[in-house]
Structure formats: C-alpha cells, structure tokens
Amino acid sequence: MVTGASGYIGGSVASALLAAGHRVVGLVRSEERAAEVQGRGIEPLVGTLDHGSLLADAARDADAVINAANAEHRGAVEAILPALAGSDRPFLQTSGSSIVADLAAGERSDKVYDEDTPVHPLPGRKERVALNDAVLAAAARRVRAVVICPSLIYGAGRGVNASSIQIPWLVALAKKHGVPKHIGRGLNIWSNVHIDDLVDLYLLALDKAPPGAFYYVENGENSIREACQAIGRMLGLGERTEPMTLAEAAALWGEGAANYTMGSNSRVRAVRARRELGWAPHRPSLLEDIEHGSYRVAV
C-alpha cells in the first residue's frame, strides 16, 4: 500500500513499483483521484489519513506499506504500525530534511548532517522528529520500519502530480515579477535530489533496508540564489536576482515554508544509503535540470 498515491513522491514510487511488477494499492482522497490513479494501474483506496481503521485493514492485507502522504500525521502512523506488528513487513515513512533547518533568513550555514549527527530541531519540526523516532522504535515490535528523509526534490514526477514544490514556486515568482527572487541574500544552502534517484532509493529500501534504518537522501547541494540564477537563465532573464523579506515570503508561501524551507539551510549527506544499500544516484543535477527547461511551461 502507498499513501499519497496521487502525489509527487507517492505517485512516482507507485509508478516504479508497477513497472517492477508489483500490485499497488494507493490511498487517495477523492473519487476523482481514484479514477486518475486507476488509469495508471493503481488499485485505489478512497479515504484519508484520519481513517485509522481503513488504514489498519489495508496494512494487514499489504506486503509492505509506504507512507508518502504527510510527514507529520501521527494518527496514520499509529494506526498502521500496530497492524504490522510481529509481521517483519516493511513500513517506509517519508520525512524531510527540513528537520535540520535553521532560521537563517537567506544566510549560509556551514553545519552539515549525516545519519550519525544528532538533530536538535526547531519547534516547527519537533513533531516530525518525534514521529520519525516512533517509527524507528517499531523495529522492536518486528516491523521493518525505515525512515526516508529526502532533501529538496526536483525533476518531473511519474505519477498524477508531476510537479515538485520549491522550484516551481521560485519559477512562478520569477515569471510574475520578471526577475527571480529569494529570501535575503539567498546564500542559504539546500541539499537536493532528483525524483528518479529518490525513487530508486525507495525500491532499494523496500528490498533490503534493515529494521530501524534512517536515510538522508541527496546528490549535491546548491544555494537558493544559485537556483534562482539558473531559473533566470532558463527564462531568458539573465542572472540578476532580487531579495525579499521573510514577511514577503511568508505572505506567499506561509510562515512555515518561508522559515523552514525557502530561507533556511538544510545540508545533509546520504552516507548510509550509499554504503548500506548501494544507492548510486546518477540523474542530472538541480541546475542542469532547471536549465534544461523542465519548468519553463510547467508553472
């Protein structure tokens, strides 16, 4: 079972699972989405993360569960994990590397995390970290529980929703104002990963990740300003960029996204995935993907 089966990550993972010969049941929130995923070969399960009994029943029937719908929905996790207890079946929880975000407001940090670096999250990410810990603790109850923690994701998805979040936001802003904009000086750095490389890791983790494993996912890093400059080149606007305040960004994207994503640093290294799973990312870099023109007409 895949939750978020009509989403960017979940839809891409579901597509890869189907291509590998698996039967996929996908949780979707509406009949409209059910029809869309069914057209792609996914067996729809209509419901939400708040439908605990539905999730538990589906988990008991599944060979594995991949939660790609919401990184902080405790109720869904608490419904699924007991249903898998004692089964030794995989449960893959999708987190996100904003757990190491700071409040840099567009300034650079030299702090870099790997899987062995302690995380002391800001208040807005404490619940996500606590939920990650709860998932990993399920390994003691014979669940092959794994947390996958992607950095900024880019590239065209393989499911119903083909669009990522951060880069399309920046492209839309550049189109509206005729110049790419970033928070402050835009020197804050995010690690990043192509969606197809991320999907590869999900399949490897599903196959052989040990219980209690936590994986960052990245294949490089760039400042937000560098991404904006690439967007400017892609749109034919040149490399000039302009700053905006946190308040302006919050009005556009919300305070959480402005502080923990677009204005923060999130520098991680996927040491364990490479070493333990043999993960070998090889898709185009973030700047190459932007300049190739993938986002020119996508927003």
LINLIN-V56534 format. One record per backbone hydrogen bond with DSSP energy under -1.0 kcal/mol. CO is the residue of the C=O (numbers start at 1). NH is the residue of the N-H. E is the energy in kcal/mol with one decimal. If there is no record, write none. Layout:
# LINLIN-V56534
CO|NH|E  CO|NH|E
This chain:
# LINLIN-V56534
1|66|-2.8  2|27|-2.4  4|7|-1.9  7|11|-1.5  8|12|-1.1  9|13|-2.7  10|14|-2.7  11|15|-2.1  12|16|-1.9  13|17|-2.4  14|18|-2.4  15|19|-2.1  16|20|-1.5  17|22|-2.6  18|21|-1.7  24|43|-3.0  25|2|-2.7  26|45|-2.7  27|5|-1.5  28|47|-3.0  30|34|-2.1  31|35|-2.2  32|36|-1.7  33|37|-2.7  34|38|-2.3  35|39|-1.6  37|40|-1.2  37|42|-2.2  38|41|-1.7  43|26|-2.4  45|28|-2.3  48|51|-1.6  50|52|-1.6  51|55|-2.2  52|56|-2.6  53|57|-2.4  54|58|-2.2  55|59|-2.5  56|60|-2.1  57|61|-1.3  65|92|-2.7  66|3|-2.5  67|94|-1.8  72|74|-1.3  73|77|-1.4  74|78|-2.8  75|79|-1.2  76|80|-2.1  77|81|-2.6  80|84|-1.1  84|87|-2.1  89|144|-2.0  90|65|-2.1  91|146|-2.6  92|67|-3.1  93|148|-2.9  96|99|-1.4  97|100|-1.7  98|101|-1.5  106|187|-2.7  113|269|-2.0  114|117|-1.9  122|125|-2.4  123|126|-1.0  125|129|-2.0  126|130|-2.6  127|131|-2.3  128|132|-2.4  129|133|-2.3  130|134|-1.9  131|135|-2.3  132|136|-2.5  133|137|-2.0  135|138|-1.3  136|139|-1.6  137|140|-1.6  138|141|-1.6  138|143|-1.1  139|142|-1.3  141|86|-2.6  142|88|-3.3  143|145|-2.5  144|91|-2.0  145|212|-2.7  146|93|-3.0  147|215|-2.6  148|95|-3.3  149|217|-1.7  150|97|-2.8  152|193|-2.5  154|195|-2.7  162|157|-2.5  165|169|-2.0  166|170|-2.0  167|171|-2.6  168|172|-2.7  169|173|-2.0  170|174|-2.2  171|175|-2.5  172|176|-2.0  173|177|-2.1  174|178|-1.9  180|242|-2.1  182|244|-1.7  183|186|-1.9  186|225|-2.7  188|224|-2.2  189|266|-2.9  190|222|-2.0  191|152|-2.1  192|219|-3.1  193|154|-1.8  194|198|-2.3  195|199|-2.5  196|200|-1.9  197|201|-1.6  198|202|-1.9  199|203|-2.2  200|204|-2.1  201|205|-3.0  202|206|-2.7  203|207|-1.5  204|208|-2.7  205|209|-1.9  210|213|-1.3  213|147|-2.5  215|149|-3.4  217|151|-1.6  220|192|-2.4  222|190|-2.6  223|227|-1.8  224|228|-2.4  225|229|-2.6  226|230|-2.1  227|231|-2.2  228|232|-2.5  229|233|-2.2  230|234|-2.6  231|235|-2.3  232|237|-3.2  242|182|-1.9  244|184|-2.6  245|249|-2.2  246|250|-2.9  247|251|-1.9  248|252|-1.1  249|253|-3.1  250|254|-2.1  254|258|-2.3  255|259|-2.7  256|260|-2.9  257|261|-1.4  257|262|-2.7  258|263|-1.4  263|106|-2.6  266|191|-2.8  267|113|-2.5  269|271|-1.8  270|274|-1.3  271|275|-2.3  272|276|-3.5  273|277|-1.3  273|279|-1.9  285|289|-2.6  286|290|-2.4  287|291|-2.6  288|292|-1.6  289|294|-1.1  290|293|-1.7  293|296|-1.5
